[in-house]
């Protein structure tokens, strides 16, 4: 379980609302999950999140965390 999932829902939402912070959080959490669990799909998502256009994943994950309490495809 990543450090992000241990935070309260309010902190998670706040971290995902700030544009640059959400991208950094997204990168850290995605790569941490990949290193712990592995998998081709997680690797592809990590690479897509790392490139500058990966900022869109942060906004998708903001909605996903609001609805389901975890990152999309985590």
C-alpha positions as CSV (number, residue, x, y, z in Angstrom):
1,X,0.0,0.0,0.0
2,X,1.4,3.4,-0.9
3,X,1.7,6.4,1.3
4,X,-1.0,8.1,-0.7
5,X,-3.6,5.5,0.2
6,X,-2.8,6.0,3.9
7,X,-3.7,9.7,3.8
8,X,-7.2,10.9,4.6
9,X,-9.6,11.5,1.7
10,X,-9.3,15.3,2.1
11,X,-5.5,15.2,1.8
12,X,-5.8,13.0,-1.2
13,X,-8.2,15.4,-2.9
14,X,-6.1,18.4,-2.0
15,X,-2.9,16.8,-3.4
16,X,-4.7,16.0,-6.7
17,X,-6.3,19.4,-7.0
18,X,-3.0,21.4,-7.3
19,X,-1.8,21.0,-10.9
20,X,1.9,20.5,-10.6
21,X,1.6,18.6,-7.3
22,X,-0.9,16.2,-8.7
23,X,1.5,15.3,-11.5
24,X,4.3,14.7,-9.1
25,X,2.1,12.6,-6.8
26,X,0.8,10.7,-9.8
27,X,4.4,9.9,-10.9
28,X,5.5,8.8,-7.4
29,X,2.5,6.7,-6.6
30,X,2.4,5.0,-10.1
31,X,6.1,4.1,-10.1
32,X,5.9,3.0,-6.5
33,X,3.0,0.7,-7.3
34,X,4.8,-0.7,-10.4
35,X,8.0,-1.4,-8.4
36,X,6.0,-3.3,-5.8
37,X,3.5,-5.2,-8.0
38,X,5.0,-5.1,-11.5
39,X,3.0,-5.8,-14.6
40,X,3.0,-4.6,-18.2
41,X,-0.1,-2.5,-17.9
42,X,1.3,-0.7,-14.8
43,X,4.6,-0.1,-16.7
44,X,2.7,1.4,-19.7
45,X,0.7,3.7,-17.4
46,X,3.8,4.8,-15.5
47,X,5.5,5.8,-18.8
48,X,2.4,7.6,-20.0
49,X,2.1,9.5,-16.7
50,X,5.8,10.4,-16.7
51,X,5.6,12.3,-20.0
52,X,4.3,15.9,-19.8
53,X,0.9,15.0,-21.3
54,X,0.5,12.7,-18.4
55,X,-1.0,15.6,-16.4
56,X,-4.4,14.5,-17.7
57,X,-4.1,11.3,-15.7
58,X,-4.0,13.5,-12.5
59,X,-7.4,14.9,-13.3
60,X,-8.8,11.5,-14.2
61,X,-7.5,10.2,-10.9
62,X,-8.9,13.1,-9.0
63,X,-12.4,12.0,-10.1
64,X,-11.6,8.4,-9.6
65,X,-10.4,9.0,-6.0
66,X,-13.5,11.0,-5.3
67,X,-15.7,8.1,-6.5
68,X,-13.8,5.0,-5.5
69,X,-11.1,6.0,-3.1
70,X,-8.1,4.7,-5.2
71,X,-6.2,5.6,-8.3
72,X,-7.6,4.5,-11.7
73,X,-6.0,1.1,-12.7
74,X,-3.9,0.8,-9.6
